Amino acid sequence: MTTYIIKRLFDLIFVLIGVSLLVFLMLRFIPGDAVEIMLGANVDISAERVDALRAQLGLNLPVHEQYLQWLGGVLRGAFGTSIWTGQPVAKEI
Protein backbone atom coordinates (compact mmCIF):
# COMPACT_ATOMS: atom_id res chain seq x y z
CA MET A 1 0.00 0.00 0.00
CA THR A 2 2.84 2.38 0.83
CA THR A 3 4.50 1.81 -2.55
CA TYR A 4 1.19 2.52 -4.27
CA ILE A 5 0.85 5.87 -2.46
CA ILE A 6 4.45 6.80 -3.23
CA LYS A 7 3.95 5.94 -6.91
CA ARG A 8 0.76 8.05 -7.05
CA LEU A 9 2.49 11.01 -5.38
CA PHE A 10 5.36 10.69 -7.86
CA ASP A 11 2.85 10.70 -10.73
CA LEU A 12 1.15 13.74 -9.20
CA ILE A 13 4.37 15.73 -9.54
CA PHE A 14 4.40 15.17 -13.30
CA VAL A 15 0.72 16.02 -13.61
CA LEU A 16 1.19 19.27 -11.69
CA ILE A 17 4.18 20.24 -13.83
CA GLY A 18 2.21 19.45 -16.99
CA VAL A 19 -0.81 21.47 -15.87
CA SER A 20 1.36 24.41 -14.82
CA LEU A 21 3.11 24.35 -18.20
CA LEU A 22 -0.22 24.22 -20.01
CA VAL A 23 -1.64 27.13 -18.01
CA PHE A 24 1.51 29.19 -18.51
CA LEU A 25 1.57 28.62 -22.26
CA MET A 26 -2.14 29.39 -22.58
CA LEU A 27 -1.59 32.71 -20.78
CA ARG A 28 1.43 33.59 -22.91
CA PHE A 29 -0.01 32.74 -26.31
CA ILE A 30 -3.54 34.09 -26.11
CA PRO A 31 -4.23 37.01 -28.44
CA GLY A 32 -3.48 40.46 -27.10
CA ASP A 33 -0.55 42.00 -25.35
CA ALA A 34 -0.57 42.49 -21.58
CA VAL A 35 1.73 45.50 -21.88
CA GLU A 36 -0.61 47.27 -24.29
CA ILE A 37 -3.56 46.50 -22.02
CA MET A 38 -1.73 47.89 -19.00
CA LEU A 39 -0.71 51.06 -20.81
CA GLY A 40 -4.15 51.54 -22.35
CA ALA A 41 -5.15 52.58 -25.84
CA ASN A 42 -3.23 55.84 -25.62
CA VAL A 43 -1.40 56.59 -28.88
CA ASP A 44 1.12 58.79 -27.04
CA ILE A 45 2.93 55.78 -25.57
CA SER A 46 6.57 55.67 -26.55
CA ALA A 47 8.43 52.54 -27.57
CA GLU A 48 10.84 53.13 -24.67
CA ARG A 49 7.97 53.01 -22.16
CA VAL A 50 6.67 49.77 -23.69
CA ASP A 51 10.16 48.24 -23.59
CA ALA A 52 10.66 49.35 -19.97
CA LEU A 53 7.38 47.75 -18.89
CA ARG A 54 8.23 44.53 -20.78
CA ALA A 55 11.57 44.41 -18.96
CA GLN A 56 9.87 45.09 -15.59
CA LEU A 57 7.41 42.23 -16.18
CA GLY A 58 10.09 39.91 -17.57
CA LEU A 59 8.35 39.64 -20.95
CA ASN A 60 11.58 40.39 -22.78
CA LEU A 61 13.04 37.06 -21.59
CA PRO A 62 12.82 33.79 -23.54
CA VAL A 63 9.67 31.76 -22.86
CA HIS A 64 11.48 29.05 -20.87
CA GLU A 65 12.98 31.66 -18.51
CA GLN A 66 9.57 33.32 -18.14
CA TYR A 67 8.12 29.92 -17.19
CA LEU A 68 10.77 29.26 -14.56
CA GLN A 69 10.23 32.71 -13.03
CA TRP A 70 6.44 32.25 -13.12
CA LEU A 71 6.67 28.78 -11.56
CA GLY A 72 9.00 30.08 -8.84
CA GLY A 73 6.53 32.86 -8.07
CA VAL A 74 3.61 30.45 -7.92
CA LEU A 75 5.50 28.14 -5.56
CA ARG A 76 6.26 31.12 -3.30
CA GLY A 77 2.65 32.32 -3.45
CA ALA A 78 3.60 35.43 -5.41
CA PHE A 79 1.03 35.45 -8.22
CA GLY A 80 2.00 38.85 -9.57
CA THR A 81 -0.02 42.00 -10.06
CA SER A 82 -3.40 42.26 -11.75
CA ILE A 83 -3.23 44.09 -15.07
CA TRP A 84 -6.71 45.47 -14.44
CA THR A 85 -6.54 46.75 -10.87
CA GLY A 86 -2.81 46.96 -10.14
CA GLN A 87 -3.39 45.03 -6.89
CA PRO A 88 -1.55 41.81 -5.97
CA VAL A 89 -3.44 38.83 -7.39
CA ALA A 90 -3.10 36.86 -4.13
CA LYS A 91 -4.93 39.66 -2.34
CA GLU A 92 -7.74 39.64 -4.91
CA ILE A 93 -8.15 35.88 -4.70
N, C-alpha and C positions, 0 to 999 in steps of 0.2 A: 504494500500500500504506500509506503514511504517513497519508493522509487517511482511509482505512478505520479505522486504529487510533485516530486522534483522534476520529472519529465514534463509535466503540464506547466509548471512555473517557467521552465526553460523555454518551452514553446511560446508562452505568453510574452516573453521578452521580444521574440521575433515579430509577433503580431503587433505589439505596441510600437516597435520601430517602424514596421511597415505602415501602420495607420498614421503615425506622425509624419512619415515621408509623404504619404498621399495627401494629407491635409496641407502640409507645407507647399507642395507643388501646386495644389489646387489654388491656394492663396496667391502664389507667385505668378501663375499663368492665366488668371482670369483677365478678361478685357478691362482696360482702364489702367490708370497709373495713380498710385497712392500719393505720389508727390504732387501731381496736378490737382488731385482732389483736396489735399491739404492746403495748397496755395490758393485754391479757388479758380474761378474762370476769368481772373483779371489778366488783361492782355499786357499790362505793364510789368509783368514778372520777367526779370532778367535771367539769362542762362546761368549766370554765376550763382544766383539765389537757388535755382533748381538744383545745380550741382552740389551746392553746400548742404541742402536738405537731404539729397541722396546720400552724401557722405555721412551725415549725422545719423541717418537711419540704417546705414550699412548696405544700401541698395546698389552701391557701386562695386561691391565685392562679387566674386564668382558665386554661382548658385550653391555650390557645395559648402562654401564658407558661410554663406547666409544661413543655410540649414543648420550647420553646427552651432552658430551663434543663437539661432532661434531655439534649437533643442536645449542648449544650455540655459537659456532664459526660462523656458518652460519647466525644466527640472528644478530651477531655483524658485519658481513661482512668480517670476517677472514676465508678465505677458505683454509688456510694452504699453504704449499709449494709444488711446483711441484716436483715429483720424477725424472723427466727427466732433467729439467733445473736448479732446485734449487732456482728458483725465486718464489715470492709470486703469487699464482694463481689469485688473484684479479687483480694484475698488468698485467698478461698475458691475462686475459679476456678483 
